[in-house]
Amino acid sequence: MTRTIFVALLVPLAMHAQIALFTVNNGAEVPIGSVLDMGKVAAGDTASVRIRVRNIGTQTASITYFFADGVGYTIDRPSLPFTIAPGSVQDSLLSFSQTTVAPLYPANLRVDSDINSVSAIIIANVVLGPALTVFPVCTGSNGPPASIDFGSVQAGQARLCNFSLQNPSAQTMTIATFKVTGTGFQISAGPQAPFTIPAGGAITFVVNFIPGAAGMYTGSLAIETRTYALKGTAFNTLLPTPLLEFDAGAIQSGQQRRLTMRLPTAASSSASGNVNLAFAPDTTLVTDDPAAVFLATGTRSLPFSVTQGSTLISIGGQTSAMFQTGTTSGRIRFTLAGVATVGDATTVLTIPASTISIDSSIATRRTGDLDIQVTGFDNTYSAGVMTFTFSDISGQPLSAGAIHADFTTDFRTFFTKTQAGSAFQIRVSFPVTGDTSGIGSVDVQLSNSAGIKSQHLVFQ
């Protein structure tokens, strides 16, 4: 009977034991036993390990206590209390740092929930680590994380980084771990581990970065208690500065123009990138003209490519690319991206200010009204002042003479609201008392900051 009671008491305890602790490295979970050893940590460095609290039970757990009680230990975790649903996890970062050398820094890692508690002892050994000096042309940082940047290197060429490893302590230092990992990185000169550095002494070594192809490269340099992240960038042989050329004729608003690209000398390797255009208006009424785009895609960027040994550059798979100049005076700026060139290929086209451009115009009669309709654009965004001179059917000006009107405010309001270029359509109506059949034509003058545009219209 006693055994039966004992078993019955154990069952609910097993059911409720649902919070478990793990370390996580590159996505792999390892259960934390009674002791978590963080190993040797160089004085002044920070060692970190990712801790995972997993709810392996069937009930939501409320975490009420989650600390590493010990000198030098911190945990980056959510504010207490927080919950973990069944089958879910909560990751936190356990970090340790101390400047005083000592063989043992202990701490108690404990997690309490409303269902069960788990704990483990953490230990770390703080040692005096070697000091690394990085010489130009590479750059180094103590982090965190500690890193070394080899910079940008032409593919197939070597970048050598020179280092000095010093022993700042008063005792001989043994270096048991000394290795480089990562494609393109290798130690080309230096001692083989294990080796010793006398008190106050130093050794030198060289790490090569030899990338085989263009791209970003990463690796690591492990020296005893510290690991440095290595990085470098490789590019293909610099292209000769591309020449951006345009079809003949004066550049104006409202045009469709052709862009071609070529190299002054043959490319030593194949390359690709993007040609981009941007627009900067002269006026302050608008910030852009969205009509200035490449016609093929309606965008401001096209891919280009050139093959080894060729001077011809393909744009979007074609020998050239058409683009629109828009309806605004300003500057279209062409730039290249994604490719390394000997010089800057940036090219700027200036769209000059011009008088109002008229696409269509018509004068019509209605009973009691004369209507004048004009469609066009004003690339200066300064239109407004207009003059109308009416003539009879024989061509003689009417006695009323020139009629002046100023629609500047209306135009400014229209332009600032649309933000879509300077295209406009206007209709001006003149009320007439009596018979309009004797009025034969009208001469219209439209003014902007660049001058006057005249148009002769016959009434229909």
Legacy VTK file of the C-alpha trace (Angstrom):
# vtk DataFile Version 3.0
C-alpha trace
ASCII
DATASET POLYDATA
POINTS 460 float
0.000 0.000 0.000
2.878 2.374 0.800
4.476 1.756 -2.616
1.212 2.612 -4.362
0.975 5.970 -2.611
4.619 6.779 -3.455
4.061 6.116 -7.177
0.904 8.197 -7.186
2.794 11.181 -5.794
5.499 10.927 -8.447
3.139 11.027 -11.412
1.987 14.650 -11.095
5.586 15.807 -10.462
6.729 14.259 -13.766
3.800 15.794 -15.598
4.622 19.269 -14.300
8.383 19.175 -15.039
8.113 21.106 -18.299
10.744 23.901 -18.292
14.151 22.811 -19.684
17.390 24.696 -20.376
19.584 24.459 -23.476
22.478 26.266 -25.110
22.045 27.133 -28.791
24.900 27.283 -31.302
24.167 27.702 -35.006
20.616 26.533 -34.371
21.656 23.328 -32.590
20.314 22.787 -29.057
22.441 21.159 -26.359
20.848 20.425 -22.959
22.468 22.233 -20.043
23.507 19.790 -17.356
24.460 20.609 -13.811
27.445 22.751 -14.935
27.810 25.179 -17.843
31.502 25.876 -18.496
32.181 29.086 -20.424
35.870 28.209 -20.611
38.730 30.676 -20.657
37.851 34.334 -21.129
40.512 36.975 -21.709
40.487 39.755 -19.121
38.365 42.620 -20.450
36.720 40.490 -23.148
33.076 39.483 -23.192
32.076 35.857 -23.672
28.472 35.129 -24.588
26.304 32.065 -25.004
22.711 31.843 -26.137
20.433 30.267 -23.553
17.125 28.717 -24.576
14.260 28.075 -22.187
11.958 25.495 -23.753
8.478 24.600 -22.569
8.327 20.860 -23.162
5.023 20.452 -21.313
1.382 20.942 -22.204
0.626 23.996 -20.068
1.594 27.657 -20.480
4.414 28.480 -18.083
4.832 31.865 -16.379
8.524 32.655 -15.840
8.917 34.576 -12.591
12.699 34.347 -11.974
15.495 34.217 -14.576
18.927 35.324 -13.367
22.601 34.347 -13.367
23.610 35.190 -9.811
27.354 35.798 -9.919
29.968 38.503 -10.438
30.382 39.535 -14.065
27.315 37.703 -15.445
24.362 39.363 -17.181
21.338 38.028 -19.047
19.562 39.860 -21.832
16.031 38.500 -21.506
12.429 39.816 -21.448
11.141 41.667 -18.429
9.720 39.456 -15.741
7.259 37.911 -15.578
6.737 36.509 -19.082
4.998 33.416 -20.422
6.073 30.567 -22.683
3.362 28.597 -24.445
3.542 24.773 -24.675
6.132 23.770 -27.272
7.505 27.309 -27.500
10.899 28.721 -26.534
12.440 31.928 -25.242
16.035 32.710 -26.188
18.233 34.983 -24.087
21.895 35.978 -24.203
24.085 35.098 -21.232
27.235 37.244 -21.142
30.290 37.315 -18.891
33.089 39.862 -18.598
35.733 40.604 -15.951
39.028 42.482 -15.907
40.567 40.689 -12.902
42.387 37.446 -13.634
41.068 34.519 -11.561
40.769 30.770 -12.187
37.095 30.560 -11.221
34.141 32.869 -11.517
31.032 30.889 -10.490
27.354 31.810 -10.826
24.021 30.136 -10.285
21.770 30.150 -13.336
18.176 29.660 -12.193
14.825 29.809 -13.943
11.618 29.633 -11.888
8.145 29.203 -13.310
4.737 28.664 -11.759
5.172 24.964 -12.595
8.798 24.015 -11.952
12.326 25.398 -11.500
15.616 24.520 -13.216
19.153 25.595 -12.383
22.793 25.056 -13.279
26.191 26.214 -12.074
28.114 28.473 -14.500
31.891 28.734 -14.348
34.407 30.853 -16.235
38.184 31.189 -16.029
39.530 34.729 -16.587
43.044 34.726 -17.989
45.405 37.364 -19.310
45.071 36.984 -23.062
47.497 37.947 -25.789
47.178 41.404 -27.353
46.835 41.622 -31.133
48.040 44.580 -33.212
46.840 44.901 -36.808
49.092 46.821 -39.195
47.912 48.725 -42.281
46.541 48.126 -44.896
44.012 46.162 -42.869
41.950 47.559 -40.014
40.993 45.938 -36.725
38.408 46.444 -34.025
38.141 45.005 -30.540
34.380 44.945 -31.023
32.258 43.534 -29.872
32.581 41.522 -31.953
36.323 41.634 -32.512
36.927 41.902 -36.250
39.532 42.473 -38.961
38.692 44.047 -42.319
40.908 43.221 -45.305
39.152 45.836 -47.425
38.468 45.554 -51.139
40.703 43.412 -53.369
40.659 42.614 -57.061
39.624 38.994 -57.619
42.653 36.733 -57.969
44.989 39.218 -56.277
46.398 38.962 -52.742
45.932 41.276 -49.775
48.489 40.607 -47.003
47.768 41.671 -43.446
50.608 41.806 -40.927
49.981 41.175 -37.224
51.882 41.316 -33.959
50.800 39.096 -31.062
52.116 40.330 -27.712
52.310 38.679 -24.287
51.614 41.473 -21.758
52.009 39.198 -18.733
55.023 38.492 -16.547
54.920 34.766 -17.352
55.467 32.757 -20.497
52.207 32.366 -22.415
51.266 29.213 -24.293
49.139 29.592 -27.417
47.389 26.294 -28.074
44.789 27.603 -30.529
46.020 29.498 -33.581
44.120 29.001 -36.831
42.303 30.756 -39.674
39.084 29.540 -41.293
37.086 30.823 -44.246
37.430 30.659 -48.029
40.153 32.982 -49.315
41.893 33.432 -45.926
45.077 31.634 -44.838
48.072 32.097 -42.555
51.075 32.495 -44.857
53.798 33.208 -42.287
53.968 32.556 -38.560
54.436 29.842 -35.928
52.568 26.556 -35.737
50.413 25.923 -32.672
51.141 25.137 -29.957
53.833 27.723 -29.334
54.938 30.007 -26.506
55.482 33.729 -26.224
57.956 34.824 -23.539
56.916 37.311 -20.867
56.664 40.754 -22.441
57.561 39.308 -25.848
55.780 39.179 -29.194
55.596 37.171 -32.396
54.587 38.334 -35.865
52.524 36.542 -38.474
50.832 37.226 -41.816
47.336 36.340 -43.023
46.626 36.358 -46.766
43.300 37.172 -48.366
43.204 35.794 -51.923
39.627 35.794 -53.280
38.944 33.702 -56.332
35.932 35.640 -57.598
34.026 38.831 -56.948
31.889 38.817 -53.801
31.833 39.191 -50.037
34.081 36.900 -47.964
34.019 36.064 -44.270
36.188 33.919 -42.020
37.684 33.820 -38.537
41.024 34.049 -36.776
41.067 32.054 -33.527
43.859 32.863 -31.065
43.541 31.089 -27.732
40.654 32.754 -25.871
39.626 35.176 -28.601
38.123 34.805 -32.065
38.295 37.609 -34.613
35.796 37.846 -37.458
37.516 38.262 -40.824
35.899 39.985 -43.782
36.919 41.159 -47.195
35.403 42.142 -50.534
36.568 41.086 -53.972
35.810 42.875 -57.230
36.485 42.051 -60.822
39.065 43.957 -62.841
38.119 47.604 -63.124
36.256 48.417 -66.320
37.515 51.258 -68.462
35.264 54.241 -67.771
32.107 53.664 -69.875
31.112 56.367 -72.343
27.453 57.385 -72.232
26.358 58.791 -75.584
23.105 60.245 -76.909
21.536 60.670 -80.337
22.242 63.937 -82.150
20.210 67.101 -81.664
19.592 69.693 -79.009
18.147 68.263 -75.805
14.711 69.676 -74.960
11.678 68.888 -72.821
9.025 66.641 -74.317
11.497 64.449 -76.220
12.275 60.767 -76.465
16.031 60.290 -76.708
18.368 57.358 -77.184
21.174 56.335 -74.800
24.018 54.096 -75.901
26.988 52.922 -73.837
30.403 51.698 -74.898
33.917 51.238 -73.546
36.913 53.158 -74.908
38.925 49.907 -74.802
37.944 46.244 -74.625
36.828 44.836 -71.265
39.394 42.521 -69.670
36.572 40.604 -67.960
32.810 40.352 -68.234
30.879 42.738 -66.014
27.352 43.870 -65.292
25.584 46.563 -63.342
22.787 49.091 -63.591
22.471 52.434 -65.322
20.271 54.805 -63.341
18.773 58.189 -64.081
17.609 60.866 -61.668
15.969 64.231 -62.283
16.555 67.564 -60.530
14.157 70.374 -61.551
15.089 74.050 -61.829
11.836 75.170 -60.241
11.041 74.960 -56.546
7.345 74.315 -57.208
8.011 70.605 -57.737
10.694 68.199 -56.520
10.736 65.824 -59.484
9.318 65.055 -62.900
8.088 61.440 -62.908
7.896 61.459 -66.711
11.706 61.326 -66.943
12.058 57.528 -67.206
13.351 54.752 -69.428
10.606 53.862 -71.906
11.177 50.095 -71.916
10.199 49.645 -68.273
8.786 52.981 -67.136
11.459 52.972 -64.429
14.683 54.837 -63.774
17.040 51.865 -63.747
18.069 49.334 -66.383
20.601 46.487 -66.189
23.617 46.564 -68.466
26.343 44.052 -69.289
29.534 43.739 -71.271
31.410 40.581 -72.249
35.135 40.045 -71.974
37.009 41.408 -74.979
34.138 43.638 -76.118
33.575 47.385 -76.110
29.823 47.132 -76.703
27.587 47.484 -73.658
24.125 45.955 -73.736
21.379 47.905 -71.924
18.406 45.822 -70.857
19.427 43.247 -73.448
19.405 45.835 -76.265
22.051 47.913 -78.010
20.495 51.138 -76.684
17.772 52.448 -74.399
15.122 55.095 -75.047
14.202 57.571 -72.326
11.829 60.512 -71.933
13.057 63.973 -71.016
9.833 64.967 -69.242
8.246 68.410 -69.235
10.429 70.266 -66.728
13.618 72.272 -67.160
16.436 70.867 -65.048
19.062 68.155 -65.151
18.883 64.449 -65.921
21.769 62.690 -64.180
22.913 59.258 -65.400
25.006 57.125 -63.025
26.280 53.538 -62.924
25.915 51.131 -59.999
27.058 47.612 -59.197
30.309 47.750 -61.157
33.819 49.083 -60.481
35.218 51.401 -63.145
38.479 53.256 -63.609
36.737 56.637 -63.533
33.348 58.169 -62.831
30.970 57.677 -65.769
28.344 60.078 -64.400
26.790 62.135 -67.213
24.415 65.076 -66.818
22.019 66.349 -69.483
20.714 69.888 -69.021
17.112 70.501 -70.086
16.920 74.253 -70.832
14.000 76.520 -70.011
11.796 77.143 -73.034
8.707 79.048 -74.031
5.374 77.303 -73.555
5.030 74.279 -75.818
1.623 73.900 -77.476
0.535 70.393 -78.419
-2.936 71.326 -79.654
-5.208 74.386 -79.763
-8.662 75.196 -81.024
-11.062 78.150 -81.102
-14.804 77.464 -81.226
-18.044 79.455 -81.178
-20.996 78.863 -78.921
-24.133 80.875 -78.610
-23.049 83.872 -76.586
-19.484 82.611 -76.045
-16.137 82.260 -77.750
-14.003 79.390 -76.409
-10.247 79.019 -76.723
-8.698 75.691 -75.655
-4.961 75.042 -75.455
-3.110 71.854 -74.473
0.636 71.959 -73.844
3.303 72.227 -71.179
5.388 74.920 -69.499
8.758 73.549 -68.411
9.467 76.704 -66.351
6.281 76.412 -64.264
5.838 80.199 -64.608
2.921 80.447 -67.078
0.019 82.747 -66.354
0.082 85.982 -68.351
-1.917 85.754 -71.607
-3.014 88.186 -74.321
-5.935 87.657 -76.739
-6.451 89.761 -79.889
-9.617 89.057 -81.883
-10.081 89.774 -85.606
-13.072 89.762 -87.912
-13.506 87.344 -90.791
-11.524 89.653 -93.062
-8.568 89.595 -90.686
-8.946 93.086 -89.271
-8.474 93.425 -85.479
-11.611 94.267 -83.558
-11.854 97.700 -81.991
-11.657 96.243 -78.467
-7.933 95.638 -79.054
-5.775 93.231 -77.055
-7.355 91.668 -73.976
-4.896 90.853 -71.152
-5.380 88.184 -68.465
-3.187 86.852 -65.672
-3.738 83.255 -64.540
-0.400 82.924 -62.699
-1.988 81.996 -59.360
-4.203 79.374 -61.012
-1.225 77.802 -62.776
0.900 77.705 -59.588
-1.929 76.055 -57.666
-2.401 73.498 -60.427
1.309 72.646 -60.715
1.860 72.247 -56.973
-1.142 69.955 -56.619
-0.400 67.626 -59.514
3.390 67.043 -59.049
3.297 65.166 -62.350
5.116 67.436 -64.765
4.056 70.712 -66.327
1.483 69.468 -68.854
-1.765 71.434 -68.775
-5.019 71.996 -70.620
-6.817 75.330 -70.375
-10.077 76.703 -71.734
-10.729 80.415 -71.727
-14.262 81.574 -72.530
-15.282 85.066 -73.621
-18.969 86.003 -73.325
-20.271 87.867 -76.399
-23.471 89.858 -76.738
-25.009 89.508 -80.171
-23.921 87.635 -83.274
-20.480 85.924 -83.084
-20.366 84.852 -86.713
-18.437 87.963 -87.699
-15.494 87.082 -85.469
-13.073 85.075 -87.562
-9.886 84.464 -85.563
-7.895 85.169 -82.450
-4.170 85.630 -81.817
-3.101 84.176 -78.492
0.105 85.022 -76.646
1.109 82.810 -73.716
3.977 84.092 -71.572
6.398 82.430 -69.156
9.827 83.322 -67.795
11.493 82.109 -71.013
9.468 84.274 -73.388
6.235 84.516 -75.349
4.542 81.816 -77.409
2.124 83.061 -80.102
-0.640 81.051 -81.723
-3.124 82.114 -84.437
-6.459 80.324 -84.223
-9.416 80.431 -86.642
-12.841 80.022 -85.038
-14.777 76.918 -86.010
LINES 1 461
460 0 1 2 3 4 5 6 7 8 9 10 11 12 13 14 15 16 17 18 19 20 21 22 23 24 25 26 27 28 29 30 31 32 33 34 35 36 37 38 39 40 41 42 43 44 45 46 47 48 49 50 51 52 53 54 55 56 57 58 59 60 61 62 63 64 65 66 67 68 69 70 71 72 73 74 75 76 77 78 79 80 81 82 83 84 85 86 87 88 89 90 91 92 93 94 95 96 97 98 99 100 101 102 103 104 105 106 107 108 109 110 111 112 113 114 115 116 117 118 119 120 121 122 123 124 125 126 127 128 129 130 131 132 133 134 135 136 137 138 139 140 141 142 143 144 145 146 147 148 149 150 151 152 153 154 155 156 157 158 159 160 161 162 163 164 165 166 167 168 169 170 171 172 173 174 175 176 177 178 179 180 181 182 183 184 185 186 187 188 189 190 191 192 193 194 195 196 197 198 199 200 201 202 203 204 205 206 207 208 209 210 211 212 213 214 215 216 217 218 219 220 221 222 223 224 225 226 227 228 229 230 231 232 233 234 235 236 237 238 239 240 241 242 243 244 245 246 247 248 249 250 251 252 253 254 255 256 257 258 259 260 261 262 263 264 265 266 267 268 269 270 271 272 273 274 275 276 277 278 279 280 281 282 283 284 285 286 287 288 289 290 291 292 293 294 295 296 297 298 299 300 301 302 303 304 305 306 307 308 309 310 311 312 313 314 315 316 317 318 319 320 321 322 323 324 325 326 327 328 329 330 331 332 333 334 335 336 337 338 339 340 341 342 343 344 345 346 347 348 349 350 351 352 353 354 355 356 357 358 359 360 361 362 363 364 365 366 367 368 369 370 371 372 373 374 375 376 377 378 379 380 381 382 383 384 385 386 387 388 389 390 391 392 393 394 395 396 397 398 399 400 401 402 403 404 405 406 407 408 409 410 411 412 413 414 415 416 417 418 419 420 421 422 423 424 425 426 427 428 429 430 431 432 433 434 435 436 437 438 439 440 441 442 443 444 445 446 447 448 449 450 451 452 453 454 455 456 457 458 459
